[in-house]
Amino acid sequence: VQLQASGGGLVQAGGSLRLSCAASGRYATGWFRQAPGKEQECVAAVSTSGDITYYADSVKGRFTISRAKNTVYLQMNSLKLEDTAVYYCAAARGPYSGSYSFQYDYWGQGTQVTVSS
């Protein structure tokens, strides 16, 4: 399984970015982030069918996860300084995985998101 994450960059607070995770197949997918000195956090997840989604409280109402075939997107709006992190996508063999990293089997490389004031 290959996962290719892209779309990170530098954006001002209040701005938007869209991350993409291109997979070699259709998998339940989660977006995680890791900020320096902080624990890894699952910000959003989506089932294989796209019918089930999960959002961390910290991003509800601002981030939207969606999928189109084998690509999963994370639309990030109203970005805040605290959203700065390396974002990773991860895929699971099952139809849906939750918010824990151990529930995912495959990981892509990270993409840096930096939100400036």
C-alpha positions as a printed NumPy array, in Angstrom:
array([[  0.   ,   0.   ,   0.   ],
       [  1.364,   3.367,  -0.989],
       [  0.161,   6.642,   0.47 ],
       [  1.214,  10.001,  -0.876],
       [  0.319,  13.037,   1.205],
       [  0.545,  16.505,  -0.28 ],
       [ -0.834,  20.003,  -0.009],
       [  0.915,  21.355,   3.027],
       [  2.447,  24.794,   3.128],
       [  2.609,  28.14 ,   4.827],
       [ -0.627,  30.021,   5.346],
       [ -1.756,  32.959,   7.434],
       [ -4.125,  32.466,  10.315],
       [ -7.669,  32.399,   9.045],
       [ -6.613,  30.962,   5.728],
       [ -7.273,  27.604,   4.124],
       [ -5.355,  24.627,   2.817],
       [ -6.408,  21.352,   1.289],
       [ -4.38 ,  18.242,   1.957],
       [ -4.542,  15.224,  -0.31 ],
       [ -3.738,  11.603,   0.416],
       [ -3.453,   9.511,  -2.71 ],
       [ -3.549,   5.782,  -2.043],
       [ -2.898,   2.752,  -4.189],
       [ -6.333,   1.447,  -3.243],
       [ -9.508,   2.353,  -1.41 ],
       [ -8.964,   2.297,   2.358],
       [-10.387,   3.726,   5.512],
       [ -8.182,   6.732,   6.065],
       [ -7.24 ,   8.994,   8.887],
       [ -5.388,  12.278,   9.067],
       [ -3.075,  12.665,  12.031],
       [ -0.875,  15.533,  13.056],
       [  2.207,  15.88 ,  15.173],
       [  3.331,  19.203,  16.545],
       [  6.647,  19.685,  18.342],
       [  6.331,  18.773,  21.987],
       [  2.776,  17.514,  21.575],
       [  1.222,  14.096,  21.267],
       [  0.097,  12.809,  17.93 ],
       [ -3.548,  13.624,  17.305],
       [ -6.058,  12.194,  14.884],
       [ -7.869,  15.178,  13.43 ],
       [-10.205,  13.371,  11.049],
       [-11.011,   9.952,   9.673],
       [-13.273,   8.525,   7.003],
       [-14.551,   5.066,   6.245],
       [-13.944,   3.214,   3.001],
       [-17.452,   4.047,   1.833],
       [-17.18 ,   7.652,   2.934],
       [-20.324,   7.369,   5.026],
       [-18.648,   7.478,   8.418],
       [-16.451,  10.334,   9.509],
       [-14.7  ,  11.391,  12.665],
       [-13.419,  14.805,  13.708],
       [-11.428,  15.844,  16.708],
       [-13.135,  18.502,  18.784],
       [-10.296,  20.859,  18.03 ],
       [-11.137,  20.929,  14.318],
       [-14.895,  20.411,  14.189],
       [-16.571,  23.003,  12.038],
       [-13.276,  23.997,  10.413],
       [-11.923,  20.829,   8.783],
       [-13.75 ,  18.565,   6.361],
       [-12.618,  15.123,   5.285],
       [-13.843,  13.708,   2.014],
       [-12.867,  11.147,  -0.527],
       [-12.947,  10.658,  -4.239],
       [-12.075,   7.111,  -5.262],
       [ -8.641,   6.391,  -3.844],
       [ -7.832,   9.928,  -2.744],
       [ -8.819,  11.381,   0.609],
       [ -8.876,  15.124,   1.118],
       [ -8.68 ,  17.238,   4.224],
       [-10.062,  20.707,   3.648],
       [ -8.801,  22.97 ,   6.395],
       [-10.486,  26.341,   6.838],
       [-10.133,  29.068,   9.441],
       [ -6.68 ,  27.825,  10.271],
       [ -5.222,  28.73 ,  13.633],
       [ -1.669,  28.976,  14.878],
       [ -2.209,  25.804,  16.861],
       [ -2.928,  23.87 ,  13.672],
       [  0.754,  24.075,  12.824],
       [  2.086,  20.525,  12.64 ],
       [  3.267,  17.781,  10.367],
       [  0.188,  16.072,   8.969],
       [  0.197,  12.386,   8.103],
       [ -2.37 ,  10.236,   6.4  ],
       [ -2.828,   6.645,   7.389],
       [ -4.824,   3.773,   5.936],
       [ -6.449,   0.76 ,   7.499],
       [ -7.336,  -2.618,   6.034],
       [-10.8  ,  -2.6  ,   7.599],
       [-13.836,  -0.619,   6.432],
       [-13.447,   1.983,   9.137],
       [-10.934,   2.84 ,  11.762],
       [-11.244,   5.329,  14.527],
       [ -8.968,   7.892,  16.017],
       [ -6.176,   5.735,  17.401],
       [ -2.948,   5.319,  15.522],
       [ -2.733,   1.612,  16.333],
       [ -5.898,   1.068,  14.285],
       [ -4.058,   1.989,  11.097],
       [ -1.796,  -0.28 ,   9.118],
       [ -0.106,   1.967,   6.602],
       [  1.34 ,   5.451,   6.88 ],
       [  2.334,   8.042,   4.361],
       [  5.068,  10.6  ,   4.669],
       [  4.181,  13.795,   6.444],
       [  3.37 ,  17.155,   4.964],
       [  4.164,  20.293,   6.908],
       [  1.428,  22.793,   7.653],
       [  2.578,  26.078,   9.119],
       [  0.105,  28.74 ,  10.157],
       [  1.543,  32.192,  10.708],
       [  0.105,  35.229,  12.446]])
